[in-house]
Amino acid sequence: MQKVMKFSSTLLLAAAMVMAVFSIGSAQTGEINVGILLPLSGPAAPIGVNSLNGHKMAVEEINASGGIPTLDGATIKLVVADSGGDPKNGLTQAERLITQDNVVTIMGAFQSSVTYPSTQVAEKYEIPYIVPSSYKPEITERGFKYTFRLCLTTDLAGREQIEFIDRMGKLSGKTVKTLGLLYENSDWGVSSAALWKKYAEKYGLEVVMDEAYPANSATLDPVVRKIKRHKPDALLFASYTSDAILLAKGIAQQKINPMVYMGTAGGHADPVFIQNVKDASNYYFDMAETSPDIDLPIARETNAKYKKLYGEDMSDDCIKCYTATYVLAKAIEIAGTTNPKDIRRVLANIKMIPGQKGIITPYGVEFDEKGQNKHARGVFVQTLNQKRVVVYPSELALPGANIVWPTPTWQER
């Protein structure tokens, strides 16, 4: 009997904890707690900071315009947690956001290595988790009901990058035959490399360099020397900010001349990259999902406002975080409650289009049964005169935006 009583008490305590977690989420209060989980320290901190700024600006706009109208003008309060880029800390922070801060939704966590485990916590507690920017395919391949990803996956990104390289080679007559793969050695980088190799084989491209490295490396000179030795026609990167800067500076110092530099958002989409490497950033392609200069007026207007506030353009990740915040606000408005289960139900059926209030990505938002955005796709940006310019697809590029292919040699610049 004693064992039965202990077991029953445990059940009652667990039930009480669950009720406590959801009590604020279910109440119609004047302030709605929303969790933000990002790397605000560590090698990806610059991206974490400008991603957070995207969330902040969106919340300021939403609250200033009257909050959530179906909840008597309730305002959104961001509860921010720093993952530090550490998966274990990400788990701890997600648990804290839910059980102590009583958030009704989490948005994060940029790094796939943090997003993948922290979404498990949200699933356990039945709290919606919106993923603005984490590419690992498996994040939405586990049958979870509470995970919703706005961005594309490394599968789609890798395919579009290799297809773009193949297409441009055929159009220009300057074809790429060999690839060098350079990537940080956590979930995002490793999954990116696997997909590059998959599609390289399909298109008959030879991988002559396959190099993983720690994103927090103090130097990447040995990697740069390998690039110089192998001389790949195209370099593909999956880098965060600090490592992207180290590689770009090293390549410039060694005057290495590939035909193509191709980033995968991340560090190459961070304004800090251009600020640090300056002219050496020119001619880099970046497979992102959006850019401040896309042919979408609301995106350019929003970027102008952001630039006044923060002194720089919105990054790809910042734009997606801004958009994700508006998606959540609309879901809460439609639900008419802060109950996480009701918010999840609305997110599973929501449809928002480019140009709609807060939707400044060039594609709409509509989630499939796995929680993956059906409309996510890539946008190719090239840095010219230290400015990121959308060059493909043509319908999203501004008039006069032309692709430079292949990259001029250092002697020709």
C-alpha positions as CSV (number, residue, x, y, z in Angstrom):
1,M,0.0,0.0,0.0
2,Q,2.9,2.4,0.8
3,K,4.3,2.0,-2.6
4,V,0.9,2.6,-4.2
5,M,0.4,5.8,-2.1
6,K,3.9,7.1,-3.1
7,F,3.1,6.5,-6.8
8,S,-0.3,8.2,-6.5
9,S,1.3,11.2,-4.7
10,T,3.8,11.5,-7.5
11,L,1.0,11.5,-10.1
12,L,-0.8,14.2,-8.2
13,L,2.3,16.3,-7.9
14,A,3.0,15.9,-11.6
15,A,-0.6,16.9,-12.5
16,A,-0.3,20.0,-10.3
17,M,2.9,21.0,-12.0
18,V,1.3,20.7,-15.4
19,M,-1.6,22.7,-14.3
20,A,0.8,25.4,-13.0
21,V,2.6,25.5,-16.3
22,F,-0.6,26.1,-18.2
23,S,-2.5,28.3,-15.8
24,I,-1.1,31.5,-17.2
25,G,-1.2,30.3,-20.7
26,S,-4.9,29.7,-20.3
27,A,-5.7,32.9,-18.5
28,Q,-6.8,36.0,-20.4
29,T,-4.1,38.3,-18.9
30,G,-2.9,41.6,-20.0
31,E,0.6,40.3,-20.8
32,I,1.5,37.2,-22.8
33,N,4.8,35.6,-22.1
34,V,6.7,34.3,-25.2
35,G,10.0,32.6,-24.9
36,I,13.0,33.4,-27.1
37,L,15.9,31.0,-27.1
38,L,19.0,32.2,-29.0
39,P,22.8,32.1,-28.9
40,L,23.5,35.5,-27.3
41,S,27.0,34.4,-26.3
42,G,29.5,32.1,-28.1
43,P,30.6,32.1,-31.8
44,A,27.0,32.6,-33.2
45,A,26.2,35.5,-30.8
46,P,26.2,38.2,-33.5
47,I,23.5,36.3,-35.4
48,G,21.6,35.7,-32.1
49,V,21.6,39.4,-31.3
50,N,20.3,40.6,-34.7
51,S,17.7,37.7,-34.6
52,L,16.6,39.0,-31.2
53,N,16.3,42.5,-32.6
54,G,13.9,41.2,-35.2
55,H,11.7,39.7,-32.6
56,K,11.9,42.9,-30.5
57,M,11.0,45.3,-33.3
58,A,8.0,43.1,-34.3
59,V,6.7,43.0,-30.7
60,E,7.1,46.8,-30.3
61,E,5.0,47.3,-33.4
62,I,2.4,44.8,-32.4
63,N,2.0,46.2,-28.9
64,A,2.1,49.8,-30.1
65,S,-0.7,49.1,-32.5
66,G,-3.1,47.8,-29.8
67,G,-1.7,44.4,-28.9
68,I,-3.9,41.3,-29.5
69,P,-7.4,42.6,-30.4
70,T,-9.3,39.5,-29.5
71,L,-7.7,39.5,-26.0
72,D,-8.7,43.0,-25.0
73,G,-5.4,44.4,-26.3
74,A,-3.1,42.0,-24.4
75,T,0.5,42.7,-25.1
76,I,3.4,40.4,-25.8
77,K,6.3,40.1,-23.5
78,L,9.5,38.4,-24.7
79,V,11.2,36.2,-22.1
80,V,14.7,35.8,-23.5
81,A,17.1,32.9,-22.8
82,D,20.7,32.5,-23.9
83,S,21.6,29.1,-25.2
84,G,25.3,30.0,-25.6
85,G,25.2,27.6,-28.6
86,D,25.2,24.7,-26.1
87,P,22.6,21.9,-26.7
88,K,22.5,20.9,-23.0
89,N,22.0,24.5,-21.9
90,G,19.4,24.9,-24.6
91,L,17.5,22.0,-23.0
92,T,17.8,23.6,-19.6
93,Q,16.7,27.0,-20.8
94,A,13.7,25.6,-22.7
95,E,12.6,23.7,-19.6
96,R,12.9,26.9,-17.5
97,L,11.0,29.0,-20.0
98,I,8.1,26.6,-19.8
99,T,8.0,25.6,-16.2
100,Q,9.2,28.8,-14.5
101,D,8.4,31.7,-16.9
102,N,5.1,30.2,-18.1
103,V,5.6,31.0,-21.8
104,V,2.8,30.1,-24.2
105,T,5.2,29.5,-27.1
106,I,9.0,29.3,-27.7
107,M,10.7,30.7,-30.8
108,G,14.3,29.7,-31.6
109,A,17.0,28.5,-31.4
110,F,18.9,29.3,-34.7
111,Q,21.5,26.5,-34.3
112,S,20.1,23.2,-35.3
113,S,22.1,21.5,-32.6
114,V,20.1,23.4,-30.0
115,T,16.8,23.5,-31.8
116,Y,16.7,19.7,-32.3
117,P,16.8,18.8,-28.5
118,S,14.9,21.9,-27.2
119,T,11.9,21.2,-29.4
120,Q,11.7,17.8,-27.6
121,V,11.1,19.7,-24.4
122,A,8.3,21.8,-25.9
123,E,6.7,18.7,-27.3
124,K,6.8,17.0,-23.9
125,Y,4.9,20.0,-22.3
126,E,2.7,20.5,-25.4
127,I,3.9,24.1,-25.9
128,P,4.2,25.4,-29.5
129,Y,7.8,25.9,-30.7
130,I,8.2,28.1,-33.8
131,V,11.5,27.7,-35.6
132,P,12.4,30.8,-37.7
133,S,15.8,29.5,-38.8
134,S,17.3,26.0,-38.2
135,Y,17.9,23.8,-41.3
136,K,18.4,20.3,-40.0
137,P,15.8,18.2,-41.8
138,E,15.1,15.9,-38.9
139,I,13.7,18.8,-36.8
140,T,10.3,18.3,-38.5
141,E,10.7,14.6,-39.2
142,R,9.9,13.1,-35.8
143,G,6.1,13.2,-35.8
144,F,6.0,16.2,-33.4
145,K,2.7,18.2,-33.2
146,Y,4.1,21.3,-31.6
147,T,7.0,22.2,-33.8
148,F,6.5,24.7,-36.7
149,R,9.4,25.6,-39.0
150,L,9.3,28.7,-41.2
151,C,12.6,28.2,-43.0
152,L,13.7,25.6,-45.5
153,T,15.9,22.6,-44.7
154,T,19.4,21.6,-45.6
155,D,18.0,19.2,-48.2
156,L,16.3,21.9,-50.2
157,A,19.2,24.4,-49.6
158,G,21.8,21.9,-50.8
159,R,19.8,21.0,-53.8
160,E,19.2,24.6,-54.8
161,Q,22.9,25.5,-54.3
162,I,24.2,22.7,-56.5
163,E,21.5,23.3,-59.1
164,F,22.4,27.0,-59.2
165,I,26.0,26.2,-59.7
166,D,25.2,23.8,-62.5
167,R,22.7,26.2,-64.2
168,M,25.1,29.2,-64.1
169,G,28.0,27.1,-65.5
170,K,25.9,26.1,-68.4
171,L,24.6,29.6,-69.1
172,S,28.0,31.2,-68.9
173,G,30.1,28.4,-70.4
174,K,32.3,28.6,-67.3
175,T,31.4,25.3,-65.6
176,V,32.4,24.2,-62.1
177,K,33.8,20.7,-62.0
178,T,35.2,20.4,-58.4
179,L,33.9,21.4,-55.0
180,G,35.4,22.3,-51.7
181,L,33.1,21.8,-48.7
182,L,33.8,23.8,-45.6
183,Y,31.4,23.6,-42.6
184,E,31.1,23.9,-38.9
185,N,31.1,20.5,-37.2
186,S,27.7,20.5,-35.5
187,D,24.3,19.4,-36.8
188,W,23.8,22.2,-39.3
189,G,27.2,21.9,-40.9
190,V,27.3,18.1,-41.0
191,S,23.8,17.9,-42.5
192,S,24.7,20.6,-45.1
193,A,27.8,18.6,-46.2
194,A,25.8,15.4,-46.5
195,L,23.3,17.0,-48.9
196,W,26.0,18.8,-50.9
197,K,27.7,15.5,-51.5
198,K,24.3,13.9,-52.4
199,Y,23.6,16.5,-55.1
200,A,27.2,16.9,-56.3
201,E,27.1,13.2,-57.3
202,K,23.8,13.7,-59.1
203,Y,25.2,16.6,-61.1
204,G,28.6,15.0,-61.8
205,L,30.7,17.3,-59.5
206,E,33.8,16.0,-57.8
207,V,34.3,16.8,-54.1
208,V,38.0,17.4,-53.7
209,M,37.9,18.8,-50.2
210,D,35.6,17.9,-47.3
211,E,36.5,19.8,-44.2
212,A,34.6,20.1,-40.9
213,Y,35.9,22.4,-38.2
214,P,34.8,23.7,-34.8
215,A,32.9,27.0,-35.2
216,N,34.7,28.5,-32.2
217,S,38.2,27.9,-33.7
218,A,40.7,30.7,-32.9
219,T,42.4,30.2,-36.3
220,L,41.4,28.4,-39.5
221,D,44.7,28.9,-41.2
222,P,45.2,25.1,-41.6
223,V,41.9,24.9,-43.5
224,V,42.9,27.8,-45.7
225,R,46.1,26.1,-46.6
226,K,44.1,23.0,-47.6
227,I,42.0,25.1,-49.9
228,K,45.1,26.5,-51.5
229,R,46.5,23.0,-52.0
230,H,43.3,21.4,-53.4
231,K,42.2,24.4,-55.6
232,P,38.5,23.5,-55.8
233,D,36.5,25.4,-58.5
234,A,33.8,26.3,-56.0
235,L,33.8,26.7,-52.2
236,L,30.6,25.9,-50.3
237,F,30.3,27.1,-46.7
238,A,28.1,26.4,-43.8
239,S,29.6,28.8,-41.3
240,Y,28.7,31.0,-38.4
241,T,29.9,34.5,-38.1
242,S,33.4,34.2,-36.5
243,D,34.4,31.3,-38.6
244,A,33.1,32.9,-41.8
245,I,35.2,35.9,-41.1
246,L,38.4,33.9,-40.4
247,L,38.0,31.9,-43.6
248,A,37.3,34.9,-45.8
249,K,40.3,36.8,-44.4
250,G,42.5,33.8,-44.9
251,I,41.4,33.2,-48.5
252,A,42.0,36.9,-49.3
253,Q,45.4,36.9,-47.7
254,Q,46.5,33.8,-49.6
255,K,44.9,35.2,-52.8
256,I,43.1,32.0,-53.5
257,N,41.0,32.2,-56.7
258,P,38.0,29.8,-56.8
259,M,35.3,30.5,-59.5
260,V,32.6,30.6,-56.9
261,Y,32.1,31.3,-53.2
262,M,28.8,30.0,-51.9
263,G,27.5,30.6,-48.4
264,T,24.5,29.1,-46.7
265,A,23.0,32.1,-44.8
266,G,24.3,31.9,-41.2
267,G,27.5,33.9,-40.8
268,H,27.6,35.0,-44.4
269,A,24.2,36.7,-44.0
270,D,25.2,38.5,-40.8
271,P,26.0,42.2,-41.4
272,V,29.1,41.7,-39.2
273,F,30.6,39.6,-41.9
274,I,30.8,42.4,-44.5
275,Q,31.8,44.9,-41.8
276,N,34.8,42.8,-40.9
277,V,36.1,41.5,-44.2
278,K,35.1,44.6,-46.3
279,D,36.2,44.2,-50.0
280,A,37.0,40.5,-49.4
281,S,33.3,39.9,-49.1
282,N,32.7,40.9,-52.7
283,Y,31.4,38.3,-55.1
284,Y,30.3,35.9,-52.4
285,F,27.1,34.2,-53.2
286,D,24.8,33.3,-50.3
287,M,21.9,31.0,-50.5
288,A,19.5,32.7,-48.0
289,E,15.8,32.9,-47.9
290,T,15.3,36.6,-48.1
291,S,17.1,39.9,-48.1
292,P,16.2,43.6,-47.4
293,D,16.4,44.5,-51.1
294,I,13.9,41.9,-52.4
295,D,11.2,43.2,-54.7
296,L,8.6,43.5,-51.9
297,P,7.9,47.0,-50.8
298,I,6.9,46.1,-47.2
299,A,10.3,44.4,-46.8
300,R,12.2,47.4,-47.9
301,E,10.1,49.7,-45.7
302,T,10.6,47.5,-42.7
303,N,14.3,47.3,-43.3
304,A,14.5,51.1,-43.4
305,K,12.8,51.4,-40.0
306,Y,15.1,48.7,-38.6
307,K,18.2,50.5,-39.9
308,K,17.2,53.7,-38.1
309,L,16.9,51.7,-34.9
310,Y,19.9,49.5,-35.1
311,G,22.3,51.1,-37.6
312,E,22.5,48.2,-40.0
313,D,20.3,46.2,-42.5
314,M,18.2,43.3,-41.3
315,S,20.0,40.0,-41.8
316,D,18.3,36.9,-43.3
317,D,17.7,35.5,-39.8
318,C,16.5,38.8,-38.4
319,I,13.9,39.0,-41.1
320,K,12.7,35.5,-40.5
321,C,12.4,36.2,-36.7
322,Y,10.5,39.4,-37.3
323,T,8.1,37.4,-39.6
324,A,7.8,34.5,-37.1
325,T,6.7,37.0,-34.4
326,Y,3.8,38.3,-36.6
327,V,2.8,34.7,-37.4
328,L,2.6,33.9,-33.7
329,A,0.6,37.1,-33.0
330,K,-1.9,36.3,-35.7
331,A,-2.2,32.8,-34.4
332,I,-3.0,34.1,-30.8
333,E,-5.4,36.6,-32.3
334,I,-7.3,33.9,-34.2
335,A,-7.2,31.5,-31.3
336,G,-8.7,34.2,-29.0
337,T,-6.9,32.6,-26.1
338,T,-3.4,32.0,-24.8
339,N,-4.0,28.3,-24.3
340,P,-1.0,26.6,-26.0
341,K,-3.1,23.8,-27.4
342,D,-5.4,26.3,-29.1
343,I,-2.4,28.3,-30.5
344,R,-1.0,25.0,-31.9
345,R,-4.3,24.2,-33.6
346,V,-4.3,27.6,-35.3
347,L,-0.7,27.4,-36.3
348,A,-1.4,24.0,-37.9
349,N,-4.0,25.7,-40.2
350,I,-2.6,29.2,-40.6
351,K,-2.1,30.7,-44.1
352,M,-0.2,34.0,-44.5
353,I,1.0,35.6,-47.7
354,P,4.0,37.9,-48.6
355,G,3.1,41.5,-48.1
356,Q,0.5,40.7,-45.4
357,K,1.2,42.7,-42.2
358,G,4.5,41.5,-40.8
359,I,5.2,38.9,-43.6
360,I,8.4,40.3,-45.1
361,T,9.8,37.1,-46.5
362,P,9.2,36.5,-50.2
363,Y,7.2,33.3,-49.6
364,G,4.0,32.7,-47.6
365,V,3.6,30.7,-44.4
366,E,1.6,27.6,-44.4
367,F,2.6,24.4,-42.5
368,D,2.2,20.9,-43.7
369,E,1.3,18.0,-41.4
370,K,4.9,17.7,-40.2
371,G,5.1,21.4,-39.2
372,Q,7.3,22.4,-42.2
373,N,6.5,25.5,-44.1
374,K,5.3,24.4,-47.5
375,H,6.4,27.6,-49.2
376,A,10.0,28.0,-47.9
377,R,12.5,28.4,-50.7
378,G,15.9,29.9,-51.4
379,V,17.0,33.3,-52.6
380,F,20.4,33.8,-54.0
381,V,22.2,37.0,-52.9
382,Q,25.6,38.2,-54.2
383,T,27.7,40.8,-52.4
384,L,28.8,43.5,-54.7
385,N,30.6,46.7,-53.6
386,Q,30.1,45.4,-50.0
387,K,26.4,45.3,-50.4
388,R,24.2,42.2,-50.5
389,V,22.0,42.1,-53.7
390,V,19.3,39.6,-54.5
391,V,20.3,38.2,-58.0
392,Y,18.1,35.1,-58.3
393,P,15.3,34.3,-58.8
394,S,14.9,37.2,-61.2
395,E,11.3,38.0,-60.1
396,L,12.6,38.8,-56.6
397,A,15.5,40.9,-57.8
398,L,15.3,44.6,-58.3
399,P,15.9,46.0,-61.8
400,G,19.6,46.2,-62.7
401,A,20.7,43.4,-60.4
402,N,23.1,41.3,-62.4
403,I,25.0,38.2,-61.5
404,V,28.8,38.3,-61.7
405,W,30.1,34.9,-62.7
406,P,32.8,33.6,-62.4
407,T,34.5,35.5,-59.5
408,P,37.2,37.8,-60.8
409,T,40.7,36.8,-59.7
410,W,42.4,38.9,-57.1
411,Q,44.6,40.4,-59.8
412,E,41.5,41.4,-61.9
413,R,39.6,43.1,-59.1
